[in-house]
Amino acid sequence: MRIVAVLELKGVTKQFGGLTAVSEVDLKIEKNQICSLIGPNGAGKTTVFNIITGVYQVTKGDIFFEGRSICGCAPYKIVDMGIARTYQNIRLFKKMTAVENVMTGFHCRSRAGLFNIIYNRRKMLEEDRNIRKRSEELLEYLKIADLKDELASSLPYGHQRLLEIARAMATQPKILLLDEPAAGMNAQEKEELIRTIRGIRNDFGISVLIVEHDMDLIMNISDDITVLNYGARIAHGVPEEIQNNEEVIEAYLGRSDS
């Protein structure tokens, strides 16, 4: 029996006027995989994320989530299906506390409609308390629970990254897209991030797709790597294969000639 991938891109192309940002890209993420998408600046990695999440529509090709085409779906519908992301440039609600930021993620799954807000305030308040409790549990899992009442804007950069991951997890995704999650982190924070991402996969059953420039982190954590250059896929394989791929070495990782 054929196993349906959590997420699959088939021949995805995105053009902006006469510029082809992404060309004929194939990508597949299976359940419980940690996959990475790497390449030089301008290779099209974040564009791929924007296509997957409905920010951009494909020019050609198709995207499948659990076997169903999601091309043309609005971003909020894609979140509802179970695809969540973080951003290269952190997008937190700066004037809200850490726990309030996470609560916004849970609220997208809230069952409290207008009727309950008006006529069943007790039920609404009960659900809100439950959402706060679950938000605090997520912060505890990511080891930033002591910062729950701090404004997001006051948190150290690395903790803001973790908070954005917590908020994305609160939407209860089946796959999590992380756009440069290690940016601005020191070596110790990166080691903790690796443990966190593995935990997200192992403890929550969430597949993960990462865009990241830190090659040590990528080679350490990835089950599978896809490499883009000038918008096209130039390599795909396990970390060892990517490290030894001549085209990748020349296009991205660099070569040390004696």
C-alpha positions in Angstrom: 0.0 0.0 0.0 1.3 3.4 -1.0 2.2 5.7 2.0 0.9 9.2 1.4 3.4 11.9 2.2 2.5 14.6 4.7 3.6 17.2 2.2 4.7 16.9 -1.4 5.6 19.5 -4.1 5.5 18.3 -7.7 7.2 20.5 -10.3 6.5 23.7 -8.5 7.4 26.8 -10.4 6.9 30.5 -9.3 7.4 33.4 -11.6 7.2 37.1 -10.7 6.8 38.8 -14.1 9.8 37.7 -16.1 11.7 36.4 -13.1 11.6 32.7 -12.2 12.1 32.5 -8.4 11.4 28.7 -8.2 11.7 26.3 -11.1 10.3 22.8 -11.3 10.9 22.0 -7.6 10.1 18.5 -6.3 10.0 18.0 -2.5 8.5 15.3 -0.3 8.2 15.1 3.5 7.1 11.9 5.1 5.4 11.5 8.5 7.8 12.0 11.4 10.6 13.2 9.2 12.9 16.2 9.9 13.8 17.5 6.4 15.9 20.5 5.4 15.8 22.9 2.5 19.2 24.6 2.0 20.9 26.8 -0.6 22.6 30.2 -1.1 20.9 33.5 -0.4 18.3 34.1 -3.1 18.0 30.4 -3.9 14.2 30.4 -3.4 13.9 28.8 0.0 11.6 31.3 1.7 9.7 31.6 -1.6 9.0 27.8 -1.3 7.7 28.4 2.3 5.5 31.2 1.0 4.1 28.9 -1.7 3.4 26.1 0.7 1.6 28.4 3.1 -0.6 30.1 0.5 1.1 33.5 0.6 2.1 33.0 -3.1 0.2 30.9 -5.6 2.1 28.6 -7.9 2.7 29.5 -11.6 3.0 25.8 -12.4 3.0 22.5 -10.6 1.0 21.3 -7.6 1.3 21.0 -3.8 -0.3 18.1 -1.9 -0.9 17.9 1.9 -1.8 14.3 3.0 -2.6 13.5 -0.7 -4.9 16.5 -1.2 -4.0 19.4 -3.5 -3.8 22.7 -1.5 -3.1 25.0 -4.5 -5.3 28.0 -4.3 -6.2 27.6 -0.6 -6.1 30.7 1.6 -3.4 30.8 4.2 -5.9 30.5 7.1 -7.3 27.3 5.5 -3.8 25.9 5.2 -3.3 26.5 8.9 -6.6 24.8 9.7 -5.4 21.8 7.7 -2.3 21.5 9.8 0.6 23.4 8.3 2.3 26.0 10.6 5.4 28.1 10.1 7.8 30.5 11.8 9.4 33.4 10.0 12.9 34.5 9.0 12.1 37.9 10.6 10.3 37.1 13.9 6.6 38.1 13.8 5.5 38.1 17.4 2.9 40.4 19.0 5.4 42.6 20.7 3.1 44.2 23.1 1.6 40.9 24.3 3.1 38.6 26.9 4.8 35.4 26.0 1.8 33.3 27.2 -0.7 35.6 25.4 1.3 35.1 22.1 1.0 31.3 22.5 -2.7 31.6 23.3 -3.3 33.3 19.9 -2.2 30.0 18.3 -4.6 27.9 20.3 -7.4 30.3 19.6 -7.4 29.4 15.9 -8.7 26.0 17.1 -11.2 27.5 19.6 -14.8 26.4 19.5 -16.1 29.6 21.2 -18.2 31.3 18.6 -20.2 34.5 18.8 -23.1 32.7 20.5 -20.9 31.6 23.4 -19.3 35.0 23.7 -22.7 36.6 24.1 -24.8 34.0 25.8 -22.5 31.5 27.4 -19.7 33.6 29.0 -19.0 30.9 31.6 -18.1 28.3 28.9 -16.0 30.9 27.1 -14.1 31.7 30.2 -13.6 28.0 30.9 -12.1 27.5 27.5 -9.9 30.5 27.9 -8.5 29.1 31.1 -7.9 25.8 29.4 -6.1 27.6 26.5 -3.9 29.5 29.0 -3.0 26.3 30.8 -2.0 24.5 27.6 0.0 27.6 26.5 1.9 27.5 29.8 2.6 23.8 29.3 4.0 24.5 25.8 6.3 27.2 27.3 7.3 24.8 29.9 8.2 22.2 27.3 10.4 24.8 25.5 11.9 25.8 28.8 10.8 29.4 28.8 7.9 29.1 31.2 9.6 31.5 33.6 9.2 34.2 30.9 5.4 33.7 30.4 4.4 37.1 31.8 7.1 39.0 30.1 6.4 41.2 27.0 7.5 39.5 23.8 9.5 42.6 22.9 11.6 42.3 26.1 12.7 38.7 25.5 16.2 37.9 24.4 16.4 37.1 20.6 16.9 33.3 21.1 13.9 33.2 23.4 11.8 35.1 20.9 12.6 32.4 18.4 11.5 29.7 20.8 8.3 31.7 21.5 7.5 31.8 17.8 7.9 28.0 17.7 5.6 27.6 20.7 2.9 29.8 19.0 3.2 27.7 15.8 2.9 24.5 17.8 -0.2 25.8 19.5 -2.1 25.6 16.1 -1.7 21.8 16.5 0.1 21.3 13.1 1.0 18.0 11.4 4.0 19.7 9.8 6.0 22.7 11.1 8.0 24.9 8.7 10.9 26.6 10.5 12.5 29.5 8.6 16.1 30.0 9.9 15.2 29.1 13.5 18.9 29.2 14.6 19.5 32.8 13.4 21.0 34.9 16.2 21.5 32.0 18.5 24.8 31.1 20.3 26.3 27.6 20.2 24.6 26.5 23.5 21.2 27.8 22.2 21.7 25.9 19.0 22.3 22.6 20.8 19.1 23.2 22.8 17.3 24.0 19.5 18.4 20.7 18.0 17.0 18.8 21.1 13.8 20.8 20.9 13.2 20.1 17.2 13.8 16.4 17.7 11.4 16.5 20.7 8.8 18.1 18.6 9.0 15.2 16.2 9.3 12.5 18.8 6.9 13.8 21.4 4.2 15.4 19.3 4.5 13.4 16.0 5.0 16.6 14.0 7.0 16.5 10.8 9.5 19.4 10.4 10.8 21.2 7.3 13.7 23.6 8.1 15.3 26.4 6.1 18.7 27.2 7.8 22.2 28.4 6.9 23.9 26.7 9.8 25.4 23.6 8.1 26.5 21.9 11.4 22.9 22.1 12.6 21.5 20.9 9.3 23.8 17.9 9.0 23.2 17.0 12.6 19.4 17.0 12.6 18.2 16.2 9.1 16.8 12.9 7.9 16.7 14.2 4.4 18.0 17.4 2.6 17.0 19.2 -0.6 19.4 21.8 -2.1 18.2 24.7 -4.2 20.4 27.0 -6.4 19.0 29.8 -8.5 15.5 28.4 -7.7 16.1 24.9 -9.0 16.7 21.7 -7.1 20.3 20.6 -7.6 20.5 17.8 -5.1 18.5 15.6 -2.7 19.5 13.0 -0.2 20.7 12.1 3.3 23.3 14.4 4.9 26.3 12.2 4.0 25.3 12.3 0.3 24.8 16.1 0.3 28.2 16.7 2.0 29.9 14.7 -0.7 27.9 16.1 -3.7 30.3 18.0 -6.0 27.6 20.3 -7.3 26.5 21.2 -3.8 30.1 21.8 -2.7 30.7 24.2 -5.6 27.4 26.0 -5.4 26.8 26.3 -1.7 29.1 24.8 0.8 32.3 26.2 -0.7 35.5 24.5 -1.6 38.9 24.9 0.0 41.5 24.7 -2.8 45.1 24.3 -1.8 
